[in-house]
Amino acid sequence: MGTMTQALETQIGSVTLKNPLIAGSAEHLISPEGLRLALRAGVGAVISKSVNETEAGRDQLQRAEYALFDDQWRQIPWDKNAPAGAFVGCRSGLNPQSFEEWLAHLVALDGEAKELGSYVVASLILADLSQTIALAKRIEAAGLRILELNIGTPYASVAKKGVVSTELDPQRVSDIVTAVRAAIDLPLWVKITGQSERVPDLAQAAFDAGADSVVMAGRSLGLIPDVETMQPVLGTTLGVGGFWNLPLTCQWLALTRSKLGPSHALIGTNGAQSGLDIARMMLAGASAVEMSSPVMYRGFELLSESLREFEAYLVRKQINARDLIGRAADERKTFAQMPLVTDNWKNYVPEEVRNDGRRT
């Protein structure tokens, strides 16, 4: 194990991050001060709240609503004292700023990020491909150093048509990424959906078309009925994600690593809430991990606390962050490869049925 600075570093294509924690795109990163607070928390990179060219995307944010739930599906107060099992359901929208204002803020803040050894990453959500390409060119010309292209937002089926994209077809992913890659040279991270059984295929299509990294996977759509009012909570289908999604994210990471091999840098998102969760996603195959929704209600200190916990874990295990990547994924076995444990199932059913009703 090298120095602590070296131990924390990770590689995303040609980009070296000082540590694998990325502040993922969400509402708390709309304002310049939010981006600045995330940088000061010590993260390796910050993803801006996404934009595109549509007025409807900005309007959608003004219709947004958010709720925090406990493990009984009850709404609970939105604050940092929420229980560990709390999770967010919401309907969201895009950055309300004009593209020009948004870009100017990011350029200034990326200058601050450089001084901290970090990055401010521009994030575009696909609407019209030709417009996305035009905006990507302006982002590169302005001097920003990384672009995240989000084609995996959960909201395409419930938002106004043409505002955002949830791309489910590998060929469509290939066409989009090929076109954007041909237009710009800066590192390109492609965020894909988890609302598919073909997540590894979507990732392969993105990489084959020139992506430097794939972020997996965006939140899913879910409906939470209120048993008292008998109405949908917040009136509609929501984007949902939380601690409970971590095993799903880790499964997609592991399956994608198995399909593509270890040379493709993956970024995990959806489910990480702590430093040990960063380690879990890296063990499943991630080279870095985005954390977003829990920061909205727990505050920016969650980022710095998670980094401290992750660093302590590396020290305890005497290992570098890069050496975590994929270790658990590469040891994953099929059910058929597991050892025989005859009648073990009987230890996990109610006593009265373990012996066909006969008590011992």
C-alpha positions in Angstrom: 0.0 0.0 0.0 1.4 3.4 -1.0 0.8 6.8 0.6 -2.8 7.5 1.5 -3.1 9.8 -1.5 -2.0 7.1 -3.8 -4.1 4.5 -2.0 -7.3 6.5 -2.8 -6.7 7.2 -6.5 -8.7 5.5 -9.2 -8.6 5.6 -13.0 -11.6 6.4 -15.3 -10.2 6.1 -18.8 -7.6 8.8 -19.2 -8.8 10.6 -16.1 -7.2 10.0 -12.7 -9.5 10.8 -9.8 -8.0 11.6 -6.4 -10.6 9.2 -4.8 -13.5 7.2 -6.1 -16.3 9.2 -4.6 -18.3 11.3 -7.1 -21.1 13.7 -6.0 -23.8 12.6 -8.4 -26.2 14.9 -10.2 -29.2 16.1 -8.2 -31.0 19.2 -7.1 -28.5 20.1 -4.4 -26.0 20.7 -7.2 -28.1 23.3 -9.1 -26.6 26.3 -7.4 -22.9 27.2 -7.6 -22.7 27.0 -3.8 -23.9 23.4 -3.9 -21.2 22.4 -6.3 -18.7 24.3 -4.2 -19.7 22.5 -1.0 -19.4 19.2 -2.7 -15.9 20.0 -3.9 -14.9 21.2 -0.4 -16.2 17.9 1.0 -13.3 16.3 -0.8 -14.9 14.2 -3.6 -13.0 13.1 -6.7 -15.5 14.8 -9.0 -18.9 16.5 -9.0 -21.6 15.9 -11.6 -23.6 19.1 -12.4 -27.4 19.0 -12.3 -28.2 18.1 -15.9 -29.5 20.4 -18.7 -30.7 20.1 -22.2 -32.2 22.5 -24.8 -35.8 22.0 -23.8 -38.0 24.6 -22.0 -40.2 21.7 -21.0 -37.3 20.1 -19.0 -36.9 23.3 -17.0 -40.7 23.5 -16.5 -40.7 19.9 -15.3 -38.5 21.0 -12.3 -41.1 23.5 -11.3 -43.6 20.7 -11.1 -41.2 18.5 -9.1 -42.0 17.0 -5.7 -40.0 14.9 -3.2 -40.8 12.5 -0.4 -38.7 10.5 2.0 -40.0 7.1 3.1 -39.2 4.6 5.8 -39.2 0.8 5.6 -43.0 0.7 6.1 -43.6 2.9 3.1 -44.6 5.9 5.3 -43.6 9.4 4.5 -41.2 10.8 7.1 -39.6 14.2 7.8 -37.0 15.3 5.3 -33.9 15.8 7.4 -30.5 14.4 8.2 -31.8 12.4 11.2 -33.8 10.1 8.9 -33.3 6.4 9.7 -30.7 4.4 7.8 -33.3 2.7 5.8 -34.9 5.9 4.5 -35.1 6.4 0.7 -36.3 9.0 -1.8 -39.2 8.9 -4.2 -39.7 11.9 -6.4 -40.6 13.5 -9.7 -37.8 15.7 -10.9 -36.8 18.0 -13.7 -33.8 19.6 -15.3 -31.6 22.5 -14.2 -33.7 25.7 -14.3 -30.8 27.9 -15.5 -30.3 28.9 -19.1 -27.6 26.9 -20.8 -25.3 30.0 -21.0 -25.6 30.7 -17.2 -25.2 27.0 -16.4 -22.0 26.8 -18.5 -20.5 29.9 -17.1 -21.0 28.7 -13.6 -19.4 25.3 -14.4 -16.4 26.8 -16.1 -15.7 29.0 -13.1 -16.2 26.2 -10.6 -14.1 23.7 -12.6 -11.3 26.2 -12.1 -11.8 25.9 -8.4 -12.0 22.1 -8.8 -8.5 22.1 -10.5 -7.0 23.7 -7.4 -8.5 21.0 -5.3 -7.3 18.2 -7.6 -10.9 17.5 -8.6 -13.3 17.9 -11.5 -16.7 19.5 -12.2 -18.4 17.3 -14.8 -21.0 18.7 -17.2 -24.1 16.6 -17.6 -26.4 16.6 -20.6 -29.7 14.7 -20.8 -30.5 13.6 -24.3 -33.6 15.1 -26.0 -32.8 15.9 -29.6 -29.6 14.4 -30.7 -28.5 17.2 -33.0 -29.1 19.7 -30.2 -27.2 17.5 -27.7 -24.2 17.4 -30.1 -24.3 21.2 -30.4 -24.3 21.6 -26.7 -21.5 19.1 -26.2 -19.4 21.1 -28.6 -20.0 24.2 -26.7 -19.1 22.5 -23.4 -15.8 21.3 -24.9 -15.0 24.7 -26.4 -15.6 26.3 -23.0 -12.8 24.2 -21.5 -14.7 21.8 -19.3 -12.8 18.5 -18.9 -15.4 15.8 -18.7 -19.0 15.3 -20.1 -21.5 12.9 -18.7 -24.2 12.0 -21.2 -27.3 10.8 -19.4 -29.5 8.5 -21.6 -30.9 6.6 -18.7 -33.1 9.0 -16.8 -36.2 7.1 -15.5 -38.7 9.6 -16.6 -39.1 9.4 -20.4 -42.4 7.5 -20.3 -44.0 9.9 -17.8 -42.5 13.2 -18.9 -43.6 15.4 -21.8 -42.6 13.6 -25.0 -39.1 14.5 -26.3 -37.9 16.0 -23.0 -35.7 13.2 -21.7 -34.5 9.8 -22.8 -34.6 6.3 -21.4 -32.7 4.4 -24.0 -33.4 0.6 -23.9 -32.0 -0.5 -27.3 -28.3 -1.2 -27.7 -28.3 -0.1 -31.3 -29.9 3.2 -30.3 -27.2 3.6 -27.6 -24.6 2.9 -30.2 -26.0 5.5 -32.6 -26.2 8.2 -30.0 -22.8 7.7 -28.5 -21.1 7.3 -31.9 -22.5 10.7 -32.9 -21.5 12.5 -29.7 -18.1 10.8 -29.7 -17.5 12.0 -33.3 -18.2 15.6 -32.3 -16.0 15.9 -29.2 -12.7 14.7 -27.9 -13.1 15.2 -24.1 -13.7 12.2 -21.9 -17.3 10.9 -22.2 -19.1 9.1 -19.5 -22.5 7.6 -20.5 -25.2 7.0 -17.9 -27.6 4.2 -18.7 -30.8 2.9 -17.3 -31.3 0.0 -14.9 -34.9 -0.5 -16.2 -33.7 -3.3 -18.6 -32.6 -6.9 -18.5 -29.9 -5.9 -21.1 -27.8 -3.5 -19.0 -24.5 -5.2 -19.9 -25.5 -5.0 -23.6 -26.3 -1.3 -23.3 -22.9 -0.8 -21.6 -21.1 -2.7 -24.3 -22.8 -0.6 -27.0 -21.7 2.6 -25.3 -18.1 1.4 -24.9 -17.9 0.1 -28.5 -19.1 3.5 -29.7 -16.4 5.4 -27.8 -17.5 6.0 -24.3 -14.7 6.3 -21.7 -16.9 5.0 -18.9 -20.4 3.8 -18.3 -22.4 4.9 -15.3 -24.9 2.3 -14.0 -27.7 2.5 -13.4 -30.3 5.2 -13.3 -33.2 5.0 -10.9 -36.3 3.0 -11.7 -39.9 4.1 -11.9 -42.2 3.0 -9.1 -45.7 3.6 -7.8 -46.3 3.9 -4.1 -50.0 3.8 -3.1 -51.1 5.6 0.0 -53.4 3.2 1.9 -55.3 6.0 3.7 -56.1 8.3 0.7 -56.0 5.4 -1.8 -54.1 7.6 -4.2 -50.6 7.5 -5.6 -48.2 9.2 -3.3 -47.3 12.6 -4.9 -50.0 11.9 -7.5 -48.0 9.8 -10.0 -45.3 7.3 -10.8 -42.0 8.3 -9.1 -38.3 7.8 -9.6 -37.2 5.5 -6.8 -33.9 4.4 -5.5 -32.2 3.9 -2.2 -30.1 1.7 0.0 -32.1 -1.3 -1.1 -31.0 -0.9 -4.7 -27.3 -1.5 -3.8 -27.5 -5.2 -4.5 -29.1 -4.6 -7.9 -26.4 -2.0 -8.8 -23.7 -4.5 -7.7 -25.3 -7.2 -9.8 -25.3 -5.1 -13.0 -21.7 -4.1 -12.3 -20.6 -7.7 -11.9 -22.5 -8.9 -14.9 -21.1 -6.1 -17.1 -17.5 -6.7 -15.9 -18.0 -10.4 -16.7 -19.2 -9.6 -20.2 -16.7 -6.8 -21.0 -13.6 -7.7 -18.9 -11.7 -5.6 -16.4 -10.3 -3.0 -18.8 -13.6 -1.1 -19.0 -14.1 1.6 -16.3 -17.6 1.4 -14.7 -19.1 3.9 -12.4 -21.7 2.7 -9.9 -24.7 4.7 -8.8 -28.0 4.1 -7.0 -27.7 2.7 -3.5 -24.5 4.0 -2.0 -24.9 5.8 1.3 -21.6 5.3 3.1 -17.9 4.6 2.7 -18.4 0.9 3.0 -21.0 1.2 0.2 -18.3 2.7 -1.9 -16.2 -0.4 -1.2 -19.1 -2.7 -1.9 -19.7 -1.2 -5.4 -16.0 -1.3 -6.2 -15.7 -4.9 -5.2 -18.6 -5.5 -7.6 -16.7 -3.9 -10.4 -17.0 -0.1 -10.1 -13.9 2.1 -10.5 -15.8 5.0 -8.9 -19.1 5.5 -7.2 -21.7 8.3 -7.4 -23.7 9.4 -4.4 -26.6 11.7 -4.8 -30.1 11.4 -3.3 -29.0 10.8 0.4 -26.9 14.0 0.2 -30.1 15.9 -0.5 -31.5 15.2 3.0 -28.4 14.3 5.0 -26.3 17.2 3.8 -22.8 17.6 2.2 -21.2 16.2 5.4 -22.3 12.8 4.2 -19.7 13.0 1.4 -16.8 13.8 3.8 -18.0 11.2 6.3 -18.2 8.6 3.6 -14.7 9.4 2.4 -13.3 9.1 6.0 -15.0 5.8 6.4 -13.7 4.5 3.1 -10.2 5.7 3.9 -10.3 3.9 7.2 -11.5 0.7 5.5 -8.5 0.8 3.1 -6.1 1.3 6.0 -7.7 -1.5 8.0 -7.5 -3.9 5.0 -4.1 -2.6 3.9 -5.2 -2.2 0.3 -5.4 0.4 -2.4 -8.7 1.5 -3.8 -7.8 0.3 -7.3 -7.1 -3.2 -5.9 -10.7 -3.5 -4.7 -12.2 -3.3 -8.2 -14.1 -6.4 -9.2 -12.6 -8.7 -6.5 -16.0 -9.9 -5.4 -17.4 -10.0 -8.9 -14.5 -12.2 -10.1 -15.2 -14.7 -7.3 -18.9 -14.9 -8.1 -20.0 -18.5 -8.7 -23.1 -20.1 -10.2 -25.6 -21.9 -8.0 -24.4 -25.2 -9.5 -20.9 -24.5 -8.4 -21.8 -24.1 -4.7 -21.1 -26.9 -2.3 -23.8 -29.5 -1.4 -25.5 -28.7 1.9 -28.2 -31.4 2.1 -31.5 -30.4 3.7 -30.0 -27.0 4.8 -33.3 -25.4 3.7 -35.0 -27.0 6.7 -33.1 -24.6 9.0 -35.0 -21.6 7.4 -38.6 -22.6 7.5 -41.1 -22.5 10.5 -40.4 -25.3 13.0 -43.8 -27.0 12.5 -43.0 -27.8 8.9 -39.3 -28.9 9.2 -40.1 -32.5 9.9 -43.5 -32.9 8.1 -45.3 -31.7 11.2 -43.5 -34.0 13.6 -42.0 -32.1 16.6 -38.6 -33.3 17.8 
